[in-house]
């Protein structure tokens, strides 16, 4: 993770999670620390020390500023 290696295991740090209006989906603002993330990929999300879920990645957006 320190080398930001795209071939390493996926590690993503989420900084903010926004629910949709009907609360069926979430949009997440995150930074990829290592690995590669693809739309449709199955990932394990850690939500605490002992709580985790397996979820699917939807669409990906790359936000940027000037």
mmJSON file of the N, C-alpha and C atoms, coordinates in Angstrom:
{"data_MODEL":{"atom_site":{
"group_PDB":["ATOM","ATOM","ATOM","ATOM","ATOM","ATOM","ATOM","ATOM","ATOM","ATOM","ATOM","ATOM","ATOM","ATOM","ATOM","ATOM","ATOM","ATOM","ATOM","ATOM","ATOM","ATOM","ATOM","ATOM","ATOM","ATOM","ATOM","ATOM","ATOM","ATOM","ATOM","ATOM","ATOM","ATOM","ATOM","ATOM","ATOM","ATOM","ATOM","ATOM","ATOM","ATOM","ATOM","ATOM","ATOM","ATOM","ATOM","ATOM","ATOM","ATOM","ATOM","ATOM","ATOM","ATOM","ATOM","ATOM","ATOM","ATOM","ATOM","ATOM","ATOM","ATOM","ATOM","ATOM","ATOM","ATOM","ATOM","ATOM","ATOM","ATOM","ATOM","ATOM","ATOM","ATOM","ATOM","ATOM","ATOM","ATOM","ATOM","ATOM","ATOM","ATOM","ATOM","ATOM","ATOM","ATOM","ATOM","ATOM","ATOM","ATOM","ATOM","ATOM","ATOM","ATOM","ATOM","ATOM","ATOM","ATOM","ATOM","ATOM","ATOM","ATOM","ATOM","ATOM","ATOM","ATOM","ATOM","ATOM","ATOM","ATOM","ATOM","ATOM","ATOM","ATOM","ATOM","ATOM","ATOM","ATOM","ATOM","ATOM","ATOM","ATOM","ATOM","ATOM","ATOM","ATOM","ATOM","ATOM","ATOM","ATOM","ATOM","ATOM","ATOM","ATOM","ATOM","ATOM","ATOM","ATOM","ATOM","ATOM","ATOM","ATOM","ATOM","ATOM","ATOM","ATOM","ATOM","ATOM","ATOM","ATOM","ATOM","ATOM","ATOM","ATOM","ATOM","ATOM","ATOM","ATOM","ATOM","ATOM","ATOM","ATOM","ATOM","ATOM","ATOM","ATOM","ATOM","ATOM","ATOM","ATOM","ATOM","ATOM","ATOM","ATOM","ATOM","ATOM","ATOM","ATOM","ATOM","ATOM","ATOM","ATOM","ATOM","ATOM","ATOM","ATOM","ATOM","ATOM","ATOM","ATOM","ATOM","ATOM","ATOM","ATOM","ATOM","ATOM","ATOM","ATOM"],
"id":[1,2,3,4,5,6,7,8,9,10,11,12,13,14,15,16,17,18,19,20,21,22,23,24,25,26,27,28,29,30,31,32,33,34,35,36,37,38,39,40,41,42,43,44,45,46,47,48,49,50,51,52,53,54,55,56,57,58,59,60,61,62,63,64,65,66,67,68,69,70,71,72,73,74,75,76,77,78,79,80,81,82,83,84,85,86,87,88,89,90,91,92,93,94,95,96,97,98,99,100,101,102,103,104,105,106,107,108,109,110,111,112,113,114,115,116,117,118,119,120,121,122,123,124,125,126,127,128,129,130,131,132,133,134,135,136,137,138,139,140,141,142,143,144,145,146,147,148,149,150,151,152,153,154,155,156,157,158,159,160,161,162,163,164,165,166,167,168,169,170,171,172,173,174,175,176,177,178,179,180,181,182,183,184,185,186,187,188,189,190,191,192,193,194,195,196,197,198],
"type_symbol":["N","C","C","N","C","C","N","C","C","N","C","C","N","C","C","N","C","C","N","C","C","N","C","C","N","C","C","N","C","C","N","C","C","N","C","C","N","C","C","N","C","C","N","C","C","N","C","C","N","C","C","N","C","C","N","C","C","N","C","C","N","C","C","N","C","C","N","C","C","N","C","C","N","C","C","N","C","C","N","C","C","N","C","C","N","C","C","N","C","C","N","C","C","N","C","C","N","C","C","N","C","C","N","C","C","N","C","C","N","C","C","N","C","C","N","C","C","N","C","C","N","C","C","N","C","C","N","C","C","N","C","C","N","C","C","N","C","C","N","C","C","N","C","C","N","C","C","N","C","C","N","C","C","N","C","C","N","C","C","N","C","C","N","C","C","N","C","C","N","C","C","N","C","C","N","C","C","N","C","C","N","C","C","N","C","C","N","C","C","N","C","C","N","C","C","N","C","C"],
"label_atom_id":["N","CA","C","N","CA","C","N","CA","C","N","CA","C","N","CA","C","N","CA","C","N","CA","C","N","CA","C","N","CA","C","N","CA","C","N","CA","C","N","CA","C","N","CA","C","N","CA","C","N","CA","C","N","CA","C","N","CA","C","N","CA","C","N","CA","C","N","CA","C","N","CA","C","N","CA","C","N","CA","C","N","CA","C","N","CA","C","N","CA","C","N","CA","C","N","CA","C","N","CA","C","N","CA","C","N","CA","C","N","CA","C","N","CA","C","N","CA","C","N","CA","C","N","CA","C","N","CA","C","N","CA","C","N","CA","C","N","CA","C","N","CA","C","N","CA","C","N","CA","C","N","CA","C","N","CA","C","N","CA","C","N","CA","C","N","CA","C","N","CA","C","N","CA","C","N","CA","C","N","CA","C","N","CA","C","N","CA","C","N","CA","C","N","CA","C","N","CA","C","N","CA","C","N","CA","C","N","CA","C","N","CA","C","N","CA","C","N","CA","C","N","CA","C","N","CA","C","N","CA","C"],
"label_alt_id":[null,null,null,null,null,null,null,null,null,null,null,null,null,null,null,null,null,null,null,null,null,null,null,null,null,null,null,null,null,null,null,null,null,null,null,null,null,null,null,null,null,null,null,null,null,null,null,null,null,null,null,null,null,null,null,null,null,null,null,null,null,null,null,null,null,null,null,null,null,null,null,null,null,null,null,null,null,null,null,null,null,null,null,null,null,null,null,null,null,null,null,null,null,null,null,null,null,null,null,null,null,null,null,null,null,null,null,null,null,null,null,null,null,null,null,null,null,null,null,null,null,null,null,null,null,null,null,null,null,null,null,null,null,null,null,null,null,null,null,null,null,null,null,null,null,null,null,null,null,null,null,null,null,null,null,null,null,null,null,null,null,null,null,null,null,null,null,null,null,null,null,null,null,null,null,null,null,null,null,null,null,null,null,null,null,null,null,null,null,null,null,null,null,null,null,null,null,null],
"label_comp_id":["UNK","UNK","UNK","UNK","UNK","UNK","UNK","UNK","UNK","UNK","UNK","UNK","UNK","UNK","UNK","UNK","UNK","UNK","UNK","UNK","UNK","UNK","UNK","UNK","UNK","UNK","UNK","UNK","UNK","UNK","UNK","UNK","UNK","UNK","UNK","UNK","UNK","UNK","UNK","UNK","UNK","UNK","UNK","UNK","UNK","UNK","UNK","UNK","UNK","UNK","UNK","UNK","UNK","UNK","UNK","UNK","UNK","UNK","UNK","UNK","UNK","UNK","UNK","UNK","UNK","UNK","UNK","UNK","UNK","UNK","UNK","UNK","UNK","UNK","UNK","UNK","UNK","UNK","UNK","UNK","UNK","UNK","UNK","UNK","UNK","UNK","UNK","UNK","UNK","UNK","UNK","UNK","UNK","UNK","UNK","UNK","UNK","UNK","UNK","UNK","UNK","UNK","UNK","UNK","UNK","UNK","UNK","UNK","UNK","UNK","UNK","UNK","UNK","UNK","UNK","UNK","UNK","UNK","UNK","UNK","UNK","UNK","UNK","UNK","UNK","UNK","UNK","UNK","UNK","UNK","UNK","UNK","UNK","UNK","UNK","UNK","UNK","UNK","UNK","UNK","UNK","UNK","UNK","UNK","UNK","UNK","UNK","UNK","UNK","UNK","UNK","UNK","UNK","UNK","UNK","UNK","UNK","UNK","UNK","UNK","UNK","UNK","UNK","UNK","UNK","UNK","UNK","UNK","UNK","UNK","UNK","UNK","UNK","UNK","UNK","UNK","UNK","UNK","UNK","UNK","UNK","UNK","UNK","UNK","UNK","UNK","UNK","UNK","UNK","UNK","UNK","UNK","UNK","UNK","UNK","UNK","UNK","UNK"],
"label_asym_id":["A","A","A","A","A","A","A","A","A","A","A","A","A","A","A","A","A","A","A","A","A","A","A","A","A","A","A","A","A","A","A","A","A","A","A","A","A","A","A","A","A","A","A","A","A","A","A","A","A","A","A","A","A","A","A","A","A","A","A","A","A","A","A","A","A","A","A","A","A","A","A","A","A","A","A","A","A","A","A","A","A","A","A","A","A","A","A","A","A","A","A","A","A","A","A","A","A","A","A","A","A","A","A","A","A","A","A","A","A","A","A","A","A","A","A","A","A","A","A","A","A","A","A","A","A","A","A","A","A","A","A","A","A","A","A","A","A","A","A","A","A","A","A","A","A","A","A","A","A","A","A","A","A","A","A","A","A","A","A","A","A","A","A","A","A","A","A","A","A","A","A","A","A","A","A","A","A","A","A","A","A","A","A","A","A","A","A","A","A","A","A","A","A","A","A","A","A","A"],
"label_entity_id":["1","1","1","1","1","1","1","1","1","1","1","1","1","1","1","1","1","1","1","1","1","1","1","1","1","1","1","1","1","1","1","1","1","1","1","1","1","1","1","1","1","1","1","1","1","1","1","1","1","1","1","1","1","1","1","1","1","1","1","1","1","1","1","1","1","1","1","1","1","1","1","1","1","1","1","1","1","1","1","1","1","1","1","1","1","1","1","1","1","1","1","1","1","1","1","1","1","1","1","1","1","1","1","1","1","1","1","1","1","1","1","1","1","1","1","1","1","1","1","1","1","1","1","1","1","1","1","1","1","1","1","1","1","1","1","1","1","1","1","1","1","1","1","1","1","1","1","1","1","1","1","1","1","1","1","1","1","1","1","1","1","1","1","1","1","1","1","1","1","1","1","1","1","1","1","1","1","1","1","1","1","1","1","1","1","1","1","1","1","1","1","1","1","1","1","1","1","1"],
"label_seq_id":[1,1,1,2,2,2,3,3,3,4,4,4,5,5,5,6,6,6,7,7,7,8,8,8,9,9,9,10,10,10,11,11,11,12,12,12,13,13,13,14,14,14,15,15,15,16,16,16,17,17,17,18,18,18,19,19,19,20,20,20,21,21,21,22,22,22,23,23,23,24,24,24,25,25,25,26,26,26,27,27,27,28,28,28,29,29,29,30,30,30,31,31,31,32,32,32,33,33,33,34,34,34,35,35,35,36,36,36,37,37,37,38,38,38,39,39,39,40,40,40,41,41,41,42,42,42,43,43,43,44,44,44,45,45,45,46,46,46,47,47,47,48,48,48,49,49,49,50,50,50,51,51,51,52,52,52,53,53,53,54,54,54,55,55,55,56,56,56,57,57,57,58,58,58,59,59,59,60,60,60,61,61,61,62,62,62,63,63,63,64,64,64,65,65,65,66,66,66],
"pdbx_PDB_ins_code":[null,null,null,null,null,null,null,null,null,null,null,null,null,null,null,null,null,null,null,null,null,null,null,null,null,null,null,null,null,null,null,null,null,null,null,null,null,null,null,null,null,null,null,null,null,null,null,null,null,null,null,null,null,null,null,null,null,null,null,null,null,null,null,null,null,null,null,null,null,null,null,null,null,null,null,null,null,null,null,null,null,null,null,null,null,null,null,null,null,null,null,null,null,null,null,null,null,null,null,null,null,null,null,null,null,null,null,null,null,null,null,null,null,null,null,null,null,null,null,null,null,null,null,null,null,null,null,null,null,null,null,null,null,null,null,null,null,null,null,null,null,null,null,null,null,null,null,null,null,null,null,null,null,null,null,null,null,null,null,null,null,null,null,null,null,null,null,null,null,null,null,null,null,null,null,null,null,null,null,null,null,null,null,null,null,null,null,null,null,null,null,null,null,null,null,null,null,null],
"Cartn_x":[0.818,0.0,0.866,2.009,2.889,3.425,3.564,4.09,3.007,1.719,0.59,0.677,0.895,1.085,-0.259,-0.461,-1.729,-1.892,-0.84,-0.944,-1.13,-1.09,-1.242,-2.716,-2.982,-4.359,-5.071,-6.358,-7.146,-7.327,-7.024,-7.232,-7.763,-8.992,-9.638,-9.996,-9.693,-10.063,-11.264,-12.404,-13.603,-13.653,-13.916,-13.961,-15.379,-16.293,-17.673,-18.597,-19.754,-20.754,-22.057,-22.608,-23.846,-24.948,-26.051,-27.164,-27.962,-28.608,-29.512,-30.805,-31.679,-32.908,-33.797,-33.84,-34.672,-33.897,-32.646,-31.785,-31.592,-31.615,-31.361,-29.908,-29.22,-27.827,-27.044,-25.735,-24.864,-23.839,-23.481,-22.356,-21.229,-20.027,-18.92,-17.786,-17.279,-16.092,-14.918,-13.981,-12.912,-11.62,-10.54,-9.228,-8.684,-8.256,-7.669,-6.209,-5.853,-4.488,-3.591,-4.159,-3.416,-4.411,-3.948,-4.815,-5.552,-6.485,-7.274,-8.739,-9.606,-11.035,-11.771,-12.686,-13.449,-14.937,-15.733,-17.191,-17.627,-18.564,-19.039,-18.219,-17.162,-16.29,-16.94,-16.744,-17.23,-16.142,-16.494,-15.529,-16.071,-15.18,-15.581,-15.387,-16.442,-16.434,-16.384,-15.379,-15.258,-15.967,-16.921,-17.7,-17.442,-16.415,-16.056,-15.028,-14.699,-13.685,-14.138,-15.433,-15.914,-17.016,-17.419,-18.539,-18.031,-18.379,-18.007,-19.123,-19.204,-20.196,-19.525,-20.043,-19.592,-20.595,-20.101,-20.95,-20.383,-21.198,-20.791,-20.546,-19.506,-19.186,-20.081,-20.733,-21.558,-20.723,-21.214,-20.468,-19.339,-18.306,-17.17,-17.078,-16.834,-16.61,-15.278,-14.62,-13.37,-13.644,-13.681,-13.897,-12.556,-12.527,-11.295,-11.644,-10.697,-10.878,-9.744,-9.9,-8.828,-7.566],
"Cartn_y":[-1.182,0.0,1.252,1.208,2.381,2.737,1.738,1.976,2.328,2.307,2.562,1.639,0.36,-0.636,-1.067,-0.895,-1.266,-2.772,-3.552,-5.001,-5.651,-4.874,-5.403,-5.628,-6.126,-6.339,-4.997,-4.998,-3.763,-3.232,-1.946,-1.271,0.121,0.41,1.688,2.336,3.615,4.366,5.235,4.966,5.771,6.927,8.119,9.295,9.798,9.504,9.963,9.029,8.695,7.86,8.634,8.788,9.522,8.559,8.453,7.589,8.27,7.459,8.016,8.456,9.134,9.652,8.545,7.381,6.28,5.315,5.631,4.846,3.396,3.15,1.799,1.619,2.718,2.687,3.768,3.648,4.642,5.093,6.356,6.887,7.098,6.684,6.773,7.596,8.534,9.295,8.577,8.096,7.255,7.461,7.016,7.059,5.634,5.227,3.901,3.97,3.199,3.218,2.208,1.057,0.069,-0.822,-1.499,-2.372,-1.615,-2.293,-1.721,-2.042,-1.049,-1.208,-1.11,-2.059,-2.101,-2.079,-1.513,-1.573,-3.023,-3.446,-4.812,-5.756,-5.262,-6.091,-6.356,-7.551,-7.909,-7.552,-6.8,-6.37,-6.663,-6.804,-6.969,-5.63,-5.143,-3.846,-4.075,-3.504,-3.601,-2.414,-2.68,-1.611,-1.504,-2.074,-2.064,-3.147,-3.386,-4.384,-5.801,-6.092,-7.446,-7.543,-6.426,-6.416,-6.189,-7.083,-6.907,-7.463,-6.944,-7.398,-7.504,-8.385,-8.484,-7.738,-6.757,-5.907,-5.838,-5.319,-5.151,-3.682,-3.398,-2.031,-1.673,-0.526,-0.046,0.764,1.913,2.791,3.487,3.825,4.553,5.915,6.941,8.292,8.787,9.575,10.217,11.708,12.23,13.664,14.37,15.539,16.322,17.797,18.602,20.042,20.706,21.989,22.713,22.771],
"Cartn_z":[0.0,0.0,0.0,0.63,0.667,-0.714,-1.584,-2.93,-3.937,-3.541,-4.46,-5.674,-5.429,-6.482,-7.052,-8.359,-8.986,-9.134,-8.959,-9.051,-7.681,-6.623,-5.262,-4.94,-3.738,-3.277,-3.175,-3.523,-3.521,-2.103,-1.918,-0.642,-0.956,-0.479,-0.749,0.578,0.712,1.915,1.569,2.212,1.948,2.927,2.4,3.265,3.487,2.568,2.722,1.959,2.549,1.901,1.851,0.637,0.418,-0.01,0.735,0.292,-0.818,-1.667,-2.677,-1.979,-2.713,-2.111,-1.552,-2.24,-1.752,-0.847,-0.556,0.356,-0.083,-1.388,-1.881,-2.331,-2.626,-3.053,-2.32,-2.399,-1.803,-2.83,-2.771,-3.528,-2.522,-2.892,-1.96,-2.559,-1.791,-2.155,-1.502,-2.328,-1.794,-2.573,-1.968,-2.609,-2.673,-3.86,-4.039,-3.623,-2.611,-2.074,-2.805,-3.186,-3.966,-4.695,-5.717,-6.498,-7.578,-8.235,-9.315,-9.066,-9.241,-9.014,-10.341,-10.599,-11.837,-11.528,-12.428,-12.301,-12.419,-11.573,-11.576,-10.718,-10.121,-9.295,-7.933,-7.419,-6.086,-5.068,-4.039,-3.027,-1.633,-0.682,0.717,1.414,2.038,2.703,4.203,4.859,6.311,6.929,7.834,8.448,9.939,10.405,11.817,12.049,13.287,13.588,13.255,13.44,13.225,12.174,11.583,10.646,9.231,8.3,6.898,6.023,4.791,3.813,2.459,1.624,0.241,-0.623,-1.384,-2.215,-3.627,-4.555,-5.951,-6.235,-6.998,-7.404,-8.584,-8.511,-9.615,-10.584,-10.936,-11.844,-11.104,-11.841,-11.274,-11.934,-11.129,-11.638,-11.109,-11.908,-11.468,-11.408,-10.208,-10.012,-10.005,-10.587,-10.586,-10.556,-10.11,-10.055,-10.815,-10.998,-11.716,-10.931],
"occupancy":[1.0,1.0,1.0,1.0,1.0,1.0,1.0,1.0,1.0,1.0,1.0,1.0,1.0,1.0,1.0,1.0,1.0,1.0,1.0,1.0,1.0,1.0,1.0,1.0,1.0,1.0,1.0,1.0,1.0,1.0,1.0,1.0,1.0,1.0,1.0,1.0,1.0,1.0,1.0,1.0,1.0,1.0,1.0,1.0,1.0,1.0,1.0,1.0,1.0,1.0,1.0,1.0,1.0,1.0,1.0,1.0,1.0,1.0,1.0,1.0,1.0,1.0,1.0,1.0,1.0,1.0,1.0,1.0,1.0,1.0,1.0,1.0,1.0,1.0,1.0,1.0,1.0,1.0,1.0,1.0,1.0,1.0,1.0,1.0,1.0,1.0,1.0,1.0,1.0,1.0,1.0,1.0,1.0,1.0,1.0,1.0,1.0,1.0,1.0,1.0,1.0,1.0,1.0,1.0,1.0,1.0,1.0,1.0,1.0,1.0,1.0,1.0,1.0,1.0,1.0,1.0,1.0,1.0,1.0,1.0,1.0,1.0,1.0,1.0,1.0,1.0,1.0,1.0,1.0,1.0,1.0,1.0,1.0,1.0,1.0,1.0,1.0,1.0,1.0,1.0,1.0,1.0,1.0,1.0,1.0,1.0,1.0,1.0,1.0,1.0,1.0,1.0,1.0,1.0,1.0,1.0,1.0,1.0,1.0,1.0,1.0,1.0,1.0,1.0,1.0,1.0,1.0,1.0,1.0,1.0,1.0,1.0,1.0,1.0,1.0,1.0,1.0,1.0,1.0,1.0,1.0,1.0,1.0,1.0,1.0,1.0,1.0,1.0,1.0,1.0,1.0,1.0,1.0,1.0,1.0,1.0,1.0,1.0],
"B_iso_or_equiv":[0.0,0.0,0.0,0.0,0.0,0.0,0.0,0.0,0.0,0.0,0.0,0.0,0.0,0.0,0.0,0.0,0.0,0.0,0.0,0.0,0.0,0.0,0.0,0.0,0.0,0.0,0.0,0.0,0.0,0.0,0.0,0.0,0.0,0.0,0.0,0.0,0.0,0.0,0.0,0.0,0.0,0.0,0.0,0.0,0.0,0.0,0.0,0.0,0.0,0.0,0.0,0.0,0.0,0.0,0.0,0.0,0.0,0.0,0.0,0.0,0.0,0.0,0.0,0.0,0.0,0.0,0.0,0.0,0.0,0.0,0.0,0.0,0.0,0.0,0.0,0.0,0.0,0.0,0.0,0.0,0.0,0.0,0.0,0.0,0.0,0.0,0.0,0.0,0.0,0.0,0.0,0.0,0.0,0.0,0.0,0.0,0.0,0.0,0.0,0.0,0.0,0.0,0.0,0.0,0.0,0.0,0.0,0.0,0.0,0.0,0.0,0.0,0.0,0.0,0.0,0.0,0.0,0.0,0.0,0.0,0.0,0.0,0.0,0.0,0.0,0.0,0.0,0.0,0.0,0.0,0.0,0.0,0.0,0.0,0.0,0.0,0.0,0.0,0.0,0.0,0.0,0.0,0.0,0.0,0.0,0.0,0.0,0.0,0.0,0.0,0.0,0.0,0.0,0.0,0.0,0.0,0.0,0.0,0.0,0.0,0.0,0.0,0.0,0.0,0.0,0.0,0.0,0.0,0.0,0.0,0.0,0.0,0.0,0.0,0.0,0.0,0.0,0.0,0.0,0.0,0.0,0.0,0.0,0.0,0.0,0.0,0.0,0.0,0.0,0.0,0.0,0.0,0.0,0.0,0.0,0.0,0.0,0.0],
"pdbx_formal_charge":[null,null,null,null,null,null,null,null,null,null,null,null,null,null,null,null,null,null,null,null,null,null,null,null,null,null,null,null,null,null,null,null,null,null,null,null,null,null,null,null,null,null,null,null,null,null,null,null,null,null,null,null,null,null,null,null,null,null,null,null,null,null,null,null,null,null,null,null,null,null,null,null,null,null,null,null,null,null,null,null,null,null,null,null,null,null,null,null,null,null,null,null,null,null,null,null,null,null,null,null,null,null,null,null,null,null,null,null,null,null,null,null,null,null,null,null,null,null,null,null,null,null,null,null,null,null,null,null,null,null,null,null,null,null,null,null,null,null,null,null,null,null,null,null,null,null,null,null,null,null,null,null,null,null,null,null,null,null,null,null,null,null,null,null,null,null,null,null,null,null,null,null,null,null,null,null,null,null,null,null,null,null,null,null,null,null,null,null,null,null,null,null,null,null,null,null,null,null],
"auth_seq_id":[1,1,1,2,2,2,3,3,3,4,4,4,5,5,5,6,6,6,7,7,7,8,8,8,9,9,9,10,10,10,11,11,11,12,12,12,13,13,13,14,14,14,15,15,15,16,16,16,17,17,17,18,18,18,19,19,19,20,20,20,21,21,21,22,22,22,23,23,23,24,24,24,25,25,25,26,26,26,27,27,27,28,28,28,29,29,29,30,30,30,31,31,31,32,32,32,33,33,33,34,34,34,35,35,35,36,36,36,37,37,37,38,38,38,39,39,39,40,40,40,41,41,41,42,42,42,43,43,43,44,44,44,45,45,45,46,46,46,47,47,47,48,48,48,49,49,49,50,50,50,51,51,51,52,52,52,53,53,53,54,54,54,55,55,55,56,56,56,57,57,57,58,58,58,59,59,59,60,60,60,61,61,61,62,62,62,63,63,63,64,64,64,65,65,65,66,66,66],
"auth_comp_id":["UNK","UNK","UNK","UNK","UNK","UNK","UNK","UNK","UNK","UNK","UNK","UNK","UNK","UNK","UNK","UNK","UNK","UNK","UNK","UNK","UNK","UNK","UNK","UNK","UNK","UNK","UNK","UNK","UNK","UNK","UNK","UNK","UNK","UNK","UNK","UNK","UNK","UNK","UNK","UNK","UNK","UNK","UNK","UNK","UNK","UNK","UNK","UNK","UNK","UNK","UNK","UNK","UNK","UNK","UNK","UNK","UNK","UNK","UNK","UNK","UNK","UNK","UNK","UNK","UNK","UNK","UNK","UNK","UNK","UNK","UNK","UNK","UNK","UNK","UNK","UNK","UNK","UNK","UNK","UNK","UNK","UNK","UNK","UNK","UNK","UNK","UNK","UNK","UNK","UNK","UNK","UNK","UNK","UNK","UNK","UNK","UNK","UNK","UNK","UNK","UNK","UNK","UNK","UNK","UNK","UNK","UNK","UNK","UNK","UNK","UNK","UNK","UNK","UNK","UNK","UNK","UNK","UNK","UNK","UNK","UNK","UNK","UNK","UNK","UNK","UNK","UNK","UNK","UNK","UNK","UNK","UNK","UNK","UNK","UNK","UNK","UNK","UNK","UNK","UNK","UNK","UNK","UNK","UNK","UNK","UNK","UNK","UNK","UNK","UNK","UNK","UNK","UNK","UNK","UNK","UNK","UNK","UNK","UNK","UNK","UNK","UNK","UNK","UNK","UNK","UNK","UNK","UNK","UNK","UNK","UNK","UNK","UNK","UNK","UNK","UNK","UNK","UNK","UNK","UNK","UNK","UNK","UNK","UNK","UNK","UNK","UNK","UNK","UNK","UNK","UNK","UNK","UNK","UNK","UNK","UNK","UNK","UNK"],
"auth_asym_id":["A","A","A","A","A","A","A","A","A","A","A","A","A","A","A","A","A","A","A","A","A","A","A","A","A","A","A","A","A","A","A","A","A","A","A","A","A","A","A","A","A","A","A","A","A","A","A","A","A","A","A","A","A","A","A","A","A","A","A","A","A","A","A","A","A","A","A","A","A","A","A","A","A","A","A","A","A","A","A","A","A","A","A","A","A","A","A","A","A","A","A","A","A","A","A","A","A","A","A","A","A","A","A","A","A","A","A","A","A","A","A","A","A","A","A","A","A","A","A","A","A","A","A","A","A","A","A","A","A","A","A","A","A","A","A","A","A","A","A","A","A","A","A","A","A","A","A","A","A","A","A","A","A","A","A","A","A","A","A","A","A","A","A","A","A","A","A","A","A","A","A","A","A","A","A","A","A","A","A","A","A","A","A","A","A","A","A","A","A","A","A","A","A","A","A","A","A","A"],
"auth_atom_id":["N","CA","C","N","CA","C","N","CA","C","N","CA","C","N","CA","C","N","CA","C","N","CA","C","N","CA","C","N","CA","C","N","CA","C","N","CA","C","N","CA","C","N","CA","C","N","CA","C","N","CA","C","N","CA","C","N","CA","C","N","CA","C","N","CA","C","N","CA","C","N","CA","C","N","CA","C","N","CA","C","N","CA","C","N","CA","C","N","CA","C","N","CA","C","N","CA","C","N","CA","C","N","CA","C","N","CA","C","N","CA","C","N","CA","C","N","CA","C","N","CA","C","N","CA","C","N","CA","C","N","CA","C","N","CA","C","N","CA","C","N","CA","C","N","CA","C","N","CA","C","N","CA","C","N","CA","C","N","CA","C","N","CA","C","N","CA","C","N","CA","C","N","CA","C","N","CA","C","N","CA","C","N","CA","C","N","CA","C","N","CA","C","N","CA","C","N","CA","C","N","CA","C","N","CA","C","N","CA","C","N","CA","C","N","CA","C","N","CA","C","N","CA","C","N","CA","C","N","CA","C"],
"pdbx_PDB_model_num":[1,1,1,1,1,1,1,1,1,1,1,1,1,1,1,1,1,1,1,1,1,1,1,1,1,1,1,1,1,1,1,1,1,1,1,1,1,1,1,1,1,1,1,1,1,1,1,1,1,1,1,1,1,1,1,1,1,1,1,1,1,1,1,1,1,1,1,1,1,1,1,1,1,1,1,1,1,1,1,1,1,1,1,1,1,1,1,1,1,1,1,1,1,1,1,1,1,1,1,1,1,1,1,1,1,1,1,1,1,1,1,1,1,1,1,1,1,1,1,1,1,1,1,1,1,1,1,1,1,1,1,1,1,1,1,1,1,1,1,1,1,1,1,1,1,1,1,1,1,1,1,1,1,1,1,1,1,1,1,1,1,1,1,1,1,1,1,1,1,1,1,1,1,1,1,1,1,1,1,1,1,1,1,1,1,1,1,1,1,1,1,1,1,1,1,1,1,1]
}}}
